Amino acid sequence: MIQVVPTGMDGAMGTAVRDVAEGRDDCVTNWGVSGSSERPGALAPQLPDLFAERGGDVLVDFSGPESSVAYVEACAEIGVPCVVGTTGFDEEREERLRAASESVPVLKAANFSRGVHVLSALVHEVAATLPEYDIELTETHHNRKRDAPSGTANRLLEEIESARETTGRVHGREGEAPRETGEVGVHARRAGTITGEHEVLLAGGGEELRLTHRAESRRVFAEGALDAAVWLAPRSPGWYDFSDLMTDESV
């Protein structure tokens, strides 16, 4: 039984992780961390004492970029593996996470959906197979999501850019803005309580192809994050991705 310690306990994903864990027989959450939006990561210095007092095998983080780095660095000091689902990191914070992975295993993923993992592979394949087709990516999330485009959208864009030559990303269009050959259109929508939707449109040759993933509940991501936590717990220090779990034939 893996003891998972979630951060962002007051948030939607922290709550989902806790609720989903209650129905599983391979992990449990006995305590977690609730931070302050005014002081991100303020509880990080207390983590070593909290883990020593209450126990815990893996940290699962869905907080914010600043607090996430603080939590992971604190865990690196005490040898606690970390699953990071937070997105929106700048280059400096990403480098700090990677530095922490030299001491403990760190699995960072923009999305913990198995369907999105398959979508990423499909996007790469069709972008390479249909190099002359125009590509537009649209993502839609709830009105409280902070980063745009989403972490998942950026992952899909990276798949496109690794599969074919592009001339850059165009975020939305306004006024006179004819489409340029090789560009990739990116559109981020924020409304209501939408969990998450991503669509990649390819059009050309008198036809169109749409690849779409729609998450109906945050439980999808919570289940994936807990799968990652159970998988990561016995690993050696290093930098891991959700695809490492997905391609592990022993799972």
Secondary structure, DSSP 8 states (H G I E B T S, - for coil): -EEEEEB-TTSHHHHHHHHHHTT-SSEE-S--B---SSSTTTTGGGHHHHHHHH--SEEEE-S-HHHHHHHHHHHHHHT--EEE------HHHHHHHHHHTTTSEEEE-S---HHHHHHHHHHHHHHHH-TTSEEEEEEEE-TT--SSS-HHHHHHHHHHHHHS---EEEE---SS----TTEEEEEEEE-TT--EEEEEEEEETTEEEEEEEEES-THHHHHHHHHHHHHHTT--SEEE-HHHHHT-TT-
